């Protein structure tokens, strides 16, 4: 019971503390431990991964369908939602940018593991979509953002970060398991969840002041648009993979990774195109709702799996 509720309850506590007493979280974020936490997540996940993954026709269809939904359809959905909720130009830009992002590098894999999904597929999707996203972002964003918006993406830096923070730790974790032929102790399974909770705590502590100053009406509109977009992506991933008869663990992997969006690259992109400030808030709101919804859903799925 404790293991299943650790992530969703820890996430709620972290967000609550970030807004009530942000100073400790701001201090933690100033330590700049994000990369080390991400490395720890994938090292442990790689060590724990025992699921099989068949690179067959079904995998290819599920993978391509998910990519089309999250990397191509999502930005246009973000554009439509921004128009429908009458967001101001900067807030609309923020929602469209976060919608165009590849999966988050950390939480999607952890949520999949908590929910009893296929973590190997989750890692494959995270790596694959992040790699593809490097080359799709400069093409997609000018189509949804205002004319004349210059998009500059540094693909080699992004690929290097992906290799050092995700691929190398995950492969190292698998290698350590094969060499030692030992399982992690029971407490080791909490490491990825704890790392995600710490990342969320530090981020929202640093951003809490800006979020509280944001106009309430625009914040509610951004929240409603973000919620609609995330739920639509989750439905697309779940039913899109079910269309090709993917197993439930595989559908969970697509749900929690394919529908998630990375905040780090989104904020960097906004800074590059000169749309920081107001545009940052919808990105943070989307990430906030994404983490709360996914952690609660993952915990609920874990409980159901345990009952069965």
N, C-alpha and C positions, 0 to 999 in steps of 0.2 A: 504493500500500500504506500509506504513512504517513498519508494523509488518512483512509483507512477505519478505521485502528486508533487514530487520534488521540483520539477521544472515549472509547471503552471503556478504553483503557490509561490515559488521563489521569484518568478517573473513579476507577479502582482506586488510582492513585498518590495522588490527592487524599484519598480516604477513609483510606488507610493513614497518610498524614502527619497527618491530623486526629486519629487516635488515638495515634500515636507521639509526635509533637511538636505539640500543639495550639496552643501560644502564638502562632506566626506567623499561623495561621488566625483565632484570636480577635482579634488586632490588625487583620487585614484586615476582618473583619466589623464591627469598631467604626468603620470608615470610612464605613459606611452607603452603600455603592455599589450596593446591590441594584437599585434602580430604574433607575440608569444602565445597568447590565448588561442588564436586560430590554429597555430601549429599544434598545440596540445590537443585541441579537439580532433584534428584529423589523424594525429598519431595514435590516439586512443581508439578512435573509430576504426582505423585500419587494423589495429591489433584485435579488436573485438569482432571484426567482420568474418562471418563464416558462410554467408549466403552465396549461392551460386548465381551466375548471370550468363545466360545464353545469348550470344550475339547472332541471333537468327533473324528471320524475316519479321517476326512479331516485335522483337526489340527495335528493329529499324523503323517500323511503322509507328510504334509508340513514341520513339525518340523524335522522329521528324514531326509528327503531329504536335507534340509538346513544344517543339522549337517554333513552329509556325504560330502557335497560340501566344506564347509568352514573349517572343522576340519581335514578331511582326504584327500580329493582330492587336496585342495589348496597347502599343502606343496609339493606334488609331481609336481604340476603345477609350483610352484616356482623353484623347482630343474630343470625342463625342460627349463624354461625361462632363468635361470642363465646360463645354458649350451649354449642355443641358442644365448645369447648376449655376450658370452665369458667373463663373469665377473671373476675377480681374485678370488681366494679361499675365502678370507675374505669377500669381497663384496657379493659373492654368499651365504656365510653362513648367512649374514645379511638378504638377501632377503628371504631365506628359513625359517629363524626363524620367521620373521614377518608374513610370509604366514601361519605358523602353529598356530598362536595365536588365541584365542577366540575373540569375539567382544569387541570393546572399551566400557568402562563402562558408558560413558557420552554422546558422540556426536550422536551415532546412534539413541537413544531415542529422542533427541532434534530434529534431522533432520526429523524423522518420524512425530513428532508433527507439525513441520513447513510445511511439505508436505501434511498434512491432512490425515496421515496414522493412523493405529490402534496402539496407544501408549501402550495399555495394552499388546498386542502381542509383541511389541518391547521390553518391559521390561521383558516379559516371556522368549523371545529368548535370551536376554542378560544374564539373570540369568542362564537359562538352559545350554546354550553353554559354559558359563564360568565355570559352575560346571563340565560339561563333560570334558572340556578342561584340567582341573587339572589332570585328570587321563589318558588322551590320549597323552598329550605332551611328557611324558617320553618314550612312545612307538613309536610315529611317528618320532620325531626328529632324533634318531639314524639311522633311515632308509634312511634319506635324507642327513644328515651331514656326513663328512668324518669318516672313521672307527676309533674307539678309542676315539671319543668325548664323554665325560662323561656328562650326563644330570642329574642334581639334581633339583628336584622341591619340594617345601614345601607345600604339599596339604592343611594341616590344617590351615596354615597362610593365604593361598589364599582364602580358604572357609570362614575364619573368616572375612577377609577384605570384601569379597562379601556380607556377612550377615550384617556387620556394615555400609558399604558405600552404598549399593544398596537396599537390601531387607527391612531392618528395616526402612529407610527413606521413601521408596515407600509405605509400609504398613501404616506407620504413617500418610502420606499424605492422603491416602484413609480414614483412621480413622478420621482425623480432618474434612474432608469434610462431612462425615456422622454425626459426632457429632454436628458440627456448622450449617450444612445445608446451608452453604454459599459458593458462588463462589468467587474465587480470584478477586481482582480489575483488571482492564484492564492492568495496568502496571505490574502486577504479571506474566503475560504471557511472558514477556521479560526476566525474571530471568534466566531460563535455557539457553537461547541463550547467554545472557551476560556472564554467567559462562563458557560456552564453549569458547567464544571469549577470555576471560581472561586466560583460560588454554592454549590456542594456543599461545597467545601473550607471556606469560611467557616462555613457552617451546622453541619457535623458537628464542626468544631473546637470551636465554642461548646457543642455538646450532648454531646461525648464523655464528659465527667466524669459527667454524670447517667446516661448509658446504661451506663457501666461499673459504677455503683453499684446498678443495678436488679437485683432477685432473678433468678438464672439461670433458675429454673424458669418464672417468669412471662414472662421475656424470650423463652425458647424457644417458649412457647405463643403469645405475641404474634407471633413471627416465623412460626410455622407457619400461624397464622390469616391473617396478612398475605399470605404467599406464596400460600395457597389462594385468597384473594379476588382478588389481582392476576391470577393465572393464569386464573381463571374469567372475569374481566372481559376479558382479552385474547382468550380463546376466543370469548366472546360477541361482541366487536367484529369479529373476523376472520370468523367464520362467519355472523354476522348481516348483515354487508355483502355477503358472498359469496352469501347467499340471494337478493339482488336483483341478482346478476350485476355487482357492482362490479369494476372492473379491479384488478389487483394493486397499482399505485401508490395507488389510492384505499383499498384494504383496509389497506395499510401506514399510511396517514394515520389511519384510524379506530383501528387497533391501538395506535399510539403516543400519540395524543391522547385518544381516548375512554376508554382504560383507565387513564390517568394521573390523579393526584389532586394538587391544590394543597395544600402544607403550610402556607403563610402564612395562608390563610383558616381552615384547620382549627385552628391554634394560637390565632388570634384568637377563634374561636367557643368553644373550650374555656375561654378566659379569661373570656369574657362569661357563660357559664353556670356559672362557678365550679367547673369540673372540671379545673383545671390540676394540675400535680404528676405523680402516677402516670399520669394519663390521657394525658399528653403523649408518653410513651415509645412506645406502640403507633403513634402517628402518625409518629414519627421512624423507627421500625423499618419501617413500610410504605413510607415515602419512600425509605429506604436501599435496601431490596430492589427497589423499583420502578426506581430509577436504575441499579443494577447490572445487573438483568435486561434492562432496555430498551436500555442502552448496548451490552451484549454481543450482544444479538439484532440490533440495528441494524448493528453492525460485521459480523456474520456475513452478514446480508442484503446488505450492501454488497459483500462479497467475492464472493458468489454472482453478483450482478448484474455485477460486473466480469469474472468468468470467462465469463459468457454473451456 
